[in-house]
């Protein structure tokens, strides 16, 4: 190493920032750390709050999707069990005596144009339900499910979900849930 | 120029010395170091490594020079920094002040920090040969300048 290089290293080695500057810098960094920790905590709290607020909505959406998937798959599946002929909606309780609930009045305003033609036992998300075969004036067929609005199903509100070309319409009525399952017009 | 972790005070010392090689004046170096630290804290929540600190110091210095539209050359008759350098250091300090900023920077990085020409060329964004040439010329000028000063002192005594 040359003499000049040694001198340069010695010169720069002697240089250091003033102690006041070092203290000031340490103080600023400490403040910044504190501010950063505070903002991290605030962000974490905000995230937790957001998750807490969004959770019911997400759970409901998830349930809607699960129910829609189940009903769409039942609609596609050709269940060999026969439907018992149903002329009047009021005969449903007599036709399915083992039902644990008395089906509410058929919500005609929500499912106008559909006429019940048959019924059999079924289940929705593990809960007993009545599966009703419907037909409209054009001869198209649809399925209706009636079940009690209890357990997880309590979270479901009126609405519609499309799944694999099947439209599932939900309609709550008198502590019961009605589902109309028919092919989606867009499919 | 690796990103190996080093203690903060040591990092500040290195940063300060590098800043000093860019601006000559201790107050300017402190200001530059402080701004670089704050910038890094704002972006990364800390100083990732020495290379990042050097880059930040360099970029800030370039911005400053661009704003001033000229890179200031420090006058030869500067007051000594007053941080306890010996008489020899004063001569060296004055000699260093005559160098161009890029010469001083390259010289500092290679001789004091021990970076290779390739590493310095990456930091300074200049070809390796240009760096070697800068350092060679800087050393030559320093030797000439120191020779003159010491010669004059010898005659006076």
Interface residues (C-beta under 8 A of the other chain):
Chain A: X2 X4 X5 X7 X8 X9 X10 X11 X12 X13 X14 X15 X16 X17 X18 X21 X22 X24 X25 X28 X29 X32 X36
Chain B: X9 X12 X13 X16 X17 X20 X21 X26 X29 X30 X33 X34 X37 X38 X41 X45 X81 X83 X84 X85 X88 X89 X92 X93 X96 X107 X108 X111 X112 X139 X142 X143 X146
